[in-house]
Amino acid sequence: MAFRTAFNSRGRSVNSWFPRHMARGVLAIKGKLRNVDCVVEVHDARIPHSGRNPLFKEELDVRPHLLLLNKADLISVDDQHKILDELAEKSETNVIFTDCLQQEHHSVKQVVPAVCKLIHSAPRHHREEAYDYSVMVVGIPNVGKSSLINALRRINLNKGKGSLVGATPGITKSVLTRIRVCDDPPISVLDTPGVMKPQIDIFDVGMKLATCGTILDHLVGEDMIADYLLFVLNKCRNFKYVEHYDLPAASDDIWLVLKHIAVHMGKTQKVKALTGVGKITMHRPDYNFAANEFLRSFRSGLLGKVVLD
Ligand SMILES: Nc1nc2c(ncn2[C@@H]2O[C@H](COP(=O)(O)OP(=O)(O)OP(=O)(O)O)[C@@H](O)[C@H]2O)c(=O)[nH]1
């Protein structure tokens, strides 16, 4: 079966999807850099190249930089190896894949040793005398910055939440909160609000970011994101959704797929319609519910392990 090879943007512009306050966020982050020993950038492993805020590298590169590709549970181990090779080609070698939701936190346990190694490998400038290590956690919205901080606290301090976690992008609103995550060695992190590049000019990048939940769904439209997700799944021949929703076959028609999802999940709405034989009651699939369900399932890994880049 032939599927779409390109996604139709339907004339939509991406710029309006990015909240204005985020430009101020970078300035605030930059202003705190003097008191920081290392920058930890958290990004979504499903989009290892797209959507990273270039300002994190350009503006904060005066400090050692560690890239954490989080939500690694949502991609395959083979893809992780491939991504490491691709990043190494761009001279980016300080990279760790993390899964902050995993109970034992095996991957997150690598973070403190890696941070210490990086700090020891570079001059601390005027912070030479400072007893504790100060780490700034940066990243675009909803990639798991707060989850990482909470996991670090659990591992190293046996303590619970220090930072709010949410499925909606933009949960961390306060500008820069200092949180202790380890006593030996003493490490504090600065939690920062998610900051997106002020303008993303490539439509495809905007859609990848939206599919991973880093942009508020309603700004883009859930049906549009669901259509992009369907396009991606078909393009990479990942047909797990067919089995998951008991569809008769794979399809590139989002409305057909959403209709099946709604019917499969028993989500139809009664509507009255006036016909030639009088008023009749019809059952209309709840397309909004279906689009939301399709995205939610993908984001929680139920539709397979997919790298969007
Ligand atoms: N599958 C998976 N989900 C994760 C992981 N880490 C975080 N999440 C989920 O991703 C969502 C966002 O997590 P947060 O920790 O609030 O992200 P954040 O970057 O602090 O978000 P902002 O406050 O918007 O900047 C939540 O629903 C988390 O449960 C992970 O490693 N794997």
The ligand as a Tripos MOL2 file, in Angstrom:
@<TRIPOS>MOLECULE
LIG
   32    34     1     0     0
SMALL
NO_CHARGES

@<TRIPOS>ATOM
      1 N1          7.8160    7.8350   29.0180 N.pl3     1 LIG1
      2 C1          8.4520    8.7450   29.7530 C.ar      1 LIG1
      3 N2          7.7810    9.8330   30.2100 N.ar      1 LIG1
      4 C2          8.4500   10.7290   30.9620 C.ar      1 LIG1
      5 C3          9.8260   10.5650   31.2900 C.ar      1 LIG1
      6 N3         10.2120   11.6220   32.0400 N.ar      1 LIG1
      7 C4          9.1240   12.4110   32.1740 C.ar      1 LIG1
      8 N4          8.0610   11.8790   31.5500 N.ar      1 LIG1
      9 C5          6.6850   12.4340   31.4650 C.3       1 LIG1
     10 O1          6.7550   13.6220   30.6690 O.3       1 LIG1
     11 C6          5.8360   14.6100   31.1470 C.3       1 LIG1
     12 C7          6.5650   15.9090   31.4220 C.3       1 LIG1
     13 O2          7.4470   15.7560   32.5020 O.3       1 LIG1
     14 P1          8.0070   16.9950   33.3580 P.3       1 LIG1
     15 O3          9.0570   16.4450   34.2750 O.co2     1 LIG1
     16 O4          6.8800   17.7820   33.9500 O.co2     1 LIG1
     17 O5          8.6670   17.8640   32.1910 O.3       1 LIG1
     18 P2          9.3220   19.3320   32.2780 P.3       1 LIG1
     19 O6         10.4090   19.3650   31.2500 O.co2     1 LIG1
     20 O7          9.6970   19.6840   33.6750 O.co2     1 LIG1
     21 O8          8.0960   20.2110   31.7860 O.3       1 LIG1
     22 P3          7.9060   21.8330   31.8100 P.3       1 LIG1
     23 O9          7.5590   22.1930   33.2150 O.co2     1 LIG1
     24 O10         6.7820   22.0100   30.8370 O.co2     1 LIG1
     25 O11         9.1360   22.4930   31.2950 O.co2     1 LIG1
     26 C8          5.1810   13.9870   32.3850 C.3       1 LIG1
     27 O12         3.9470   13.4230   32.0000 O.3       1 LIG1
     28 C9          6.1600   12.9010   32.8210 C.3       1 LIG1
     29 O13         5.5420   11.8400   33.5040 O.3       1 LIG1
     30 C10        10.5110    9.3880   30.7890 C.ar      1 LIG1
     31 O14        11.7030    9.1670   30.9920 O.2       1 LIG1
     32 N5          9.7580    8.5330   30.0370 N.ar      1 LIG1
@<TRIPOS>BOND
     1     1     2 1
     2     2     3 ar
     3     2    32 ar
     4     3     4 ar
     5     4     5 ar
     6     4     8 ar
     7     5     6 ar
     8     5    30 ar
     9     6     7 ar
    10     7     8 ar
    11     8     9 1
    12     9    10 1
    13     9    28 1
    14    10    11 1
    15    11    12 1
    16    11    26 1
    17    12    13 1
    18    13    14 1
    19    14    15 2
    20    14    16 1
    21    14    17 1
    22    17    18 1
    23    18    19 2
    24    18    20 1
    25    18    21 1
    26    21    22 1
    27    22    23 2
    28    22    24 1
    29    22    25 1
    30    26    27 1
    31    26    28 1
    32    28    29 1
    33    30    31 2
    34    30    32 ar
@<TRIPOS>SUBSTRUCTURE
     1 LIG1         1 GROUP 0 **** ****
